[in-house]
Amino acid sequence: MNKMINNQNRENFLENLYRKLDTEPSECQSHPYVPINNLPTETYADKTKDELLEICHEKIKELNIEMTEVTENELENKLKDIIKSFGGGSMMLPTDKRFDSLKPFLEKEYKEQISYWQEGPEYRERNITSAEKANIGIAFSEYLLAESGSIVVETTSGQGRSLHFLPTHYISIIPKSKIVPRSTQAVNDYAKKIKCGEKVGSAIHIISGPSNSGDIEMQLVIGLHGPLKVHYIVVSDK
């Protein structure tokens, strides 16, 4: 009964609007969305990966992010340098096949300090606690958005969002092939994956460096709600 009354009230309200505006109701299909320009797809679309990386370099200066480009052979030594600069200590890594080639090195150097994200809902609280206690979180990113300097990460069974937000320091490993001009290209890629039936994360996060807040007396505070420092490692790949 209440639903019928609400529907009738809605119709009466709309009919009154149509009458006052001297117009008739129409379907959305009669007015398809037409973009006023192609900026979402054309911005930086003509840039090479190297040019996009340079654009990103300039952007991240505003975001308090450090970024280093390395080859695959240089990755282990660069990780070692950054971990040392972050003070070492406890680390949290995802359960992710992309770490298979790095595991021998990481476990040889930091076996006692590493904990892995455990798959399964029964480990939820343990994972959150481990991420909160970790000095360093390390994860692969799905994309690097040159325009904003942001990374794109997924929530999967092997890594929850806590891994990216709770450790004191955060290292993002990004294959150079995954640099795209802006969020448009990343979203389009996800749309294609979904259309083809590929599995994607249950949530997709776009992260733009340490959180910044100037709410209190207009004084900028860095890392208020997340990692204090973030370092991107861009790895040249094929």
N, C-alpha and C positions, 0 to 999 in steps of 0.2 A: 504493500500500500504506500509506504513512504517513498519507495523508488518511483512509483507512478506519479505521486504528487511532485517530486523533484523534477522529473522529466517534463511535466506540464508547466511547472514554474519556469523551467529553462526555455521551453518553447514560447511561452508568453513574453518572457524577457527579450528573446531574440526578435520576435515579431514586432515588438514595440520599437526596437532599434531600427529594423528595416523600414518601418513606417516613418520614423523621424528622419532617417537618412535618405528616404526616397530611393531605396535600392531593393534588389531582390537577392535571396540566398543563392549561392553558387558553390560548386564542389571544388576542392583543392586542385583536382586534375585539370580544371579549366584555367588555372593560373600556375603553370609549371615554373619552378625556380630557374631563373636565368641569371648567371653571374655577370656582374658589371665589367669584370676584367679577368684575365688569366694569371694574375700575380701568384696565386697559390701554387700553380704548376710551373710557372716560368721563372720565378725568382731563383737565381743561381743555377738554373737548369743547364746552362752552357759551361759550367765550371768543371775542371778536372778534379780528381781526388786531391791532388797536391794543392790546387787553388782553394778547394773547400777546407782543407786542413789549415791553410793560412788564415782564412776567414774565421775559422773556429779559434785559432790561436789568439786573434785580436779580441774576440768576444769573451773568452774565458778570463781575460785580465780583469774584467769587471766583476767576475763571479768568484774570485779567490780560489781558482782551480789551477793546479799545475798540470802540464801535459808534456809527455816525452814520446817521440817516435823512435821505434827500434825495429830491428829485423828479428826474425824468429830466433836466430842464434844468440842475439843479445838480450832476449827477454829475461832469462834466468838471472843474469847479473844485474839487470836494471831492477827487477823485483827485490833482489837482495839489498840493493842500495836504498830503495824507498822504504822497505821494512825497517832497515837500520835507522833511517831518518825519522821514522814514526815511533822509534823507541822499542821496537820488537814487542815481545810479550805475547799474550794470547791472541790467536787468530781464528776466524771463522770462515770456512769455505763452503760453497754449495756442493750438493751431490750432482755433478755435471760432467758429462763425458768429455767436454772440451778441456777439462783439467787432467785428463789421463796422461798426456805427454809431460805435464808439469809435476805430477805427483811424486815421481822418484826424487826429483830435486827438492821439492818442498818438504817431503817426509824425511829426507836425509838431513836437511838443515834445521827443520823446525818441528820434528815429530811430536815432541812433548807439548808444544804450544798450539797445535792445530786441533780444532774440532770441526766436524762436518755437520751440515744440516741433515737431520734425520727425516726420512720420508715416513709419512703416516700421521694421522690426526692425534694418535696417542702420544706423539712426541712434541706436540704444539708448545706446551709450557716450557719444556726442556730447551727447545730451540730458541724461544724468545729470551730465556735466561742466559743461554750461551752467547747469543748475539749482544745482549746488554752488557755482558762482562768482557766481551772481546775488545782488545785495543785496536785490532785491524780486521776489517772485512775485505775480502777479495772476491770479485765476481766478473764474469764476462758480460758485456752489454750487447744488446741486439742491434742497436743503431747508435750513431753519433750524429746529432743534428747540428750542422755547421752554423746555421743562422743564429741559433740561440745558445750554442755551446752545451746543449743538454744531452744526456744519455737516455736511452730507452731500455728498460729492464722488465722482465716478466715475473709474475708470481707463478711458480710451478711446484710440483711435489718435492722437487729438489732444492728449492730456495723460496722462502717466504720474504715478504717485504721487510721484515725485521732485520734481515741480513744486510740490507742496504742502508737502513736508517739508524740502527742502534749502536754499532761499533763506533769507537771514538775517532778512528781514521778509516778511510775507504779508498780502495784501489780498484779502478775499473779497467779491465783489459778489453780493447776494442780492435778487431781486425780492420785494417784500413779499408777493405772492400765494403765495410758497413757504414762508411761516412756517406750521408745523404744531405742534400741542400737544406731541407726543413722537414717539419712534421708531416707535411702532405705526402711525401714519398714513403715515409715509414707507414703511415695509415693505409696508403694504397697497396703496399706490400702485404700488410696484414689482411686486407680485404681479399687479395688474390689467394693467400694461403687458406683462408676460411672457405672461399668458394671452391677450392680444390680439395677440401676435406682435410687439410693438414691441421694437426693439433697445435694450438697456441696456448699461452698461459691463461690462467683464470682471471688475471688482472694485468694490466699493462701500465707501467709507471714511467713518467718523464721527469727526470731529476736534473736540476740545474745547479749542481755544486752544493756547498754547505749552506744551510738555511741562514738567512740574514733577517734581522729584525731591528727596526729603529723606533719601535713603539714607545719605549721608555725614555722620555726626555730627549727624543730625537738622536739618541746615541746608538750608532750601529754596533750590533752584537752579532758576531759570526759563529755559526754552529750552535745556535740556541736550541734547536729541536732535532738536530742530527749530527753527523760527523763534524768534527772541528776542521779537518783538512781532507781534501779529496785530490787524488792524482789519477789522471788518465794516462794509460799506456797504449799508444796506437801501434799496432804490430803490422808491419808490411807483410801482406799475404798475396797469394795469387788471385 
